[in-house]
Amino acid sequence: MTEWLGTRDALALAWFIAVWMGYTLWADHGPARGRSISNAMNRRRGDWMREASRREVRIVDTQILGNLLTGIGFFASTTIFVVGGLVAMLGVAEQGSMALGRLPFAVDTGPAAWEGKVVLLLMIFIYAFFKFAWAFRLANYCSITVGSLPADLGDRPAEAERIAAAAADLSRLSGHHFNRGLRAYFFALAALGWMLGPIVFAALTAAVVAVLYRREFRSRALAAVRDL
């Protein structure tokens, strides 16, 4: 335990890690997985690739794939800028902690505490970058796989079905890692609350989980696609 990490800070950090890991395990690997909007969209990905395998002209499919790549690439490049900004913040720990201490509701901390909190944010965004970068590569692999679908459907229907299944799996994996990256952004907002104090940090962590749960399991978007 470092000298700057008090009991409340340690408890808030432990709560943050436990909640993030617990929610990820519950939502992505537990019984609730089948009820999420990600699972519903995975079924749509399979339907999409089966339809693409039956089309002789796949202009629409290439446009959709291009839009997905653009979105993932935007988050990947943005995350790099965020990482760069956080690295720069490590060099102004004393000034940053002094400026933070002037806020009315912030807990006054020293440069060491400032650096520790920035390092947590840095680790979160590095994790997010790896997720977005891998999602981008998987989306590229999916595009290439779609491009390998036979043009003449009458000659190789079994091969077309096999390629479509592989493309759907790649698309699902890309969506899975992209979702993990987006989730890291949400939890980074909670970690930003640590700058104001451990109580704000813990409260924002709970709020982020509530928002994620609402959007992934109780949203109108899920109701729209669940029974298609």
C-alpha positions in Angstrom: 0.0 0.0 0.0 1.6 3.3 -1.1 1.6 6.3 1.1 -1.0 8.2 -1.0 -3.5 5.3 -1.3 -5.7 5.7 1.7 -8.2 3.2 3.0 -11.1 4.8 1.1 -9.1 5.0 -2.1 -8.1 1.4 -1.8 -11.7 0.3 -1.2 -13.0 2.4 -4.1 -10.3 1.0 -6.5 -11.1 -2.6 -5.3 -14.8 -1.9 -5.9 -14.1 -0.5 -9.4 -12.0 -3.6 -10.4 -14.5 -6.1 -8.9 -17.5 -4.4 -10.6 -15.9 -4.2 -14.0 -14.7 -7.8 -13.9 -17.9 -9.1 -12.4 -20.1 -7.4 -14.9 -18.0 -8.5 -17.8 -18.1 -12.1 -16.6 -21.8 -12.0 -15.9 -22.8 -10.2 -19.2 -20.4 -12.0 -21.6 -20.0 -15.4 -20.1 -22.8 -16.0 -17.7 -26.4 -17.1 -18.1 -27.4 -13.5 -19.0 -25.4 -13.6 -22.2 -28.2 -15.0 -24.3 -30.5 -12.1 -23.3 -28.1 -9.2 -24.3 -28.4 -6.9 -27.3 -25.0 -8.2 -28.4 -26.4 -11.7 -28.6 -29.4 -10.5 -30.6 -27.1 -8.7 -33.0 -24.9 -11.7 -33.4 -27.9 -13.6 -34.8 -28.5 -10.7 -37.2 -24.8 -11.0 -38.3 -25.4 -14.6 -39.1 -28.5 -13.7 -41.1 -26.7 -11.0 -42.9 -23.8 -13.3 -44.1 -26.2 -16.0 -45.2 -28.1 -13.4 -47.3 -24.8 -12.0 -48.6 -23.8 -15.5 -49.7 -26.9 -15.7 -51.9 -26.5 -12.4 -53.6 -24.6 -12.2 -56.9 -24.0 -8.4 -56.4 -22.7 -7.5 -53.0 -22.4 -3.7 -53.2 -24.6 -3.2 -50.2 -22.6 -5.7 -48.1 -19.3 -4.0 -48.9 -20.8 -0.6 -48.0 -21.9 -1.9 -44.6 -18.5 -3.5 -44.0 -16.9 -0.2 -44.9 -19.1 1.7 -42.4 -18.2 -0.7 -39.7 -14.5 -0.3 -40.4 -14.8 3.4 -40.3 -16.5 3.4 -36.9 -14.0 1.0 -35.4 -11.1 2.9 -36.9 -12.4 6.2 -35.5 -12.4 4.8 -31.9 -8.9 3.2 -32.4 -7.3 6.5 -33.6 -9.2 8.6 -30.9 -7.9 6.3 -28.2 -4.3 6.8 -29.3 -4.8 10.6 -28.9 -6.3 10.0 -25.4 -3.3 7.9 -24.4 -0.9 10.6 -25.6 -2.7 13.2 -23.6 -2.6 11.1 -20.5 1.1 10.5 -20.9 1.6 14.3 -21.1 -0.5 14.7 -17.9 2.1 12.6 -16.0 4.6 15.3 -16.6 2.5 18.0 -14.9 1.5 16.1 -11.8 2.3 18.9 -9.4 0.4 21.5 -11.4 -2.5 19.1 -12.0 -2.9 18.2 -8.3 -2.8 21.9 -7.4 -5.5 22.8 -10.0 -7.6 19.9 -8.9 -7.4 20.9 -5.3 -9.1 24.2 -6.1 -12.3 22.5 -7.2 -15.0 22.8 -4.5 -15.8 19.1 -4.2 -12.4 17.6 -4.9 -10.4 15.8 -2.3 -7.0 17.5 -1.9 -4.2 15.1 -3.0 -0.6 15.3 -3.8 1.4 14.7 -7.0 1.9 11.0 -6.3 -1.9 10.5 -6.0 -2.4 12.4 -9.2 0.1 10.2 -11.1 -1.5 7.0 -9.7 -5.0 8.1 -10.9 -3.7 9.1 -14.3 -1.9 5.8 -14.6 -5.2 4.0 -14.0 -6.8 6.0 -16.8 -3.8 5.3 -19.0 -4.1 1.5 -18.4 -7.8 1.6 -19.2 -7.3 3.4 -22.5 -4.4 1.2 -23.5 -6.6 -1.8 -23.0 -9.4 -0.1 -25.0 -6.9 0.6 -27.9 -5.9 -3.1 -28.0 -9.6 -4.1 -28.2 -10.4 -1.6 -30.9 -7.3 -2.5 -32.9 -8.1 -6.2 -32.8 -11.7 -5.5 -33.7 -10.5 -3.5 -36.7 -8.3 -6.3 -37.9 -11.1 -8.8 -37.5 -13.4 -6.6 -39.4 -10.8 -6.5 -42.2 -10.6 -10.3 -42.1 -14.4 -10.4 -42.3 -14.3 -8.2 -45.4 -11.7 -10.3 -47.1 -13.7 -13.5 -46.3 -16.9 -11.9 -47.8 -14.9 -11.1 -50.9 -14.0 -14.7 -51.3 -17.6 -15.8 -51.6 -18.2 -17.4 -55.0 -19.9 -15.2 -57.6 -21.7 -18.2 -59.2 -24.0 -19.5 -56.5 -25.1 -22.5 -58.6 -21.7 -24.2 -58.7 -20.6 -24.2 -55.1 -23.5 -23.7 -52.6 -21.8 -25.7 -49.9 -18.6 -23.7 -50.1 -20.6 -20.5 -50.1 -22.4 -21.6 -46.9 -19.1 -22.5 -45.2 -17.5 -19.1 -46.1 -20.6 -17.2 -44.9 -20.4 -19.0 -41.6 -16.8 -18.1 -41.2 -17.5 -14.5 -42.1 -20.3 -14.4 -39.6 -17.9 -15.7 -36.9 -15.3 -13.1 -37.7 -18.0 -10.4 -37.6 -19.2 -11.6 -34.2 -15.6 -11.6 -32.8 -15.1 -8.1 -34.1 -18.3 -6.9 -32.5 -17.3 -8.6 -29.2 -13.9 -6.8 -29.0 -15.4 -3.5 -30.1 -18.0 -3.8 -27.3 -15.2 -4.5 -24.8 -13.5 -1.3 -26.0 -16.6 0.8 -25.7 -17.2 -0.7 -22.2 -13.7 0.4 -21.2 -14.6 4.0 -22.2 -17.6 3.9 -19.9 -15.5 2.7 -17.0 -12.9 5.3 -17.8 -15.5 7.9 -17.1 -16.0 6.3 -13.7 -12.3 6.3 -13.1 -12.2 10.0 -14.0 -14.4 10.5 -10.9 -11.5 9.3 -8.8 -9.9 12.7 -9.4 -12.7 14.2 -7.2 -12.4 11.6 -4.5 -13.0 7.9 -3.7 -16.8 8.4 -2.9 -17.4 9.9 -6.3 -15.3 7.2 -7.9 -17.4 4.4 -6.3 -20.7 6.1 -7.0 -19.8 6.6 -10.7 -18.7 3.0 -11.0 -22.1 1.9 -9.8 -23.8 4.4 -12.1 -21.8 3.1 -15.1 -22.9 -0.5 -14.5 -26.5 0.6 -14.2 -26.3 2.4 -17.6 -24.6 -0.5 -19.2 -27.1 -3.0 -17.9 -30.0 -0.8 -19.0 -28.6 -0.5 -22.5 -27.5 -4.1 -23.0 -30.5 -5.8 -21.3 -33.4 -3.4 -21.0 -33.2 -1.0 -23.8 -35.8 -0.3 -26.5 -33.1 -1.1 -29.1 -33.0 -4.7 -27.7 -36.8 -4.9 -27.9 -36.6 -3.9 -31.5 -34.2 -6.6 -32.6 -34.8 -9.4 -30.1 -37.7 -11.1 -31.9 -36.7 -10.5 -35.5 
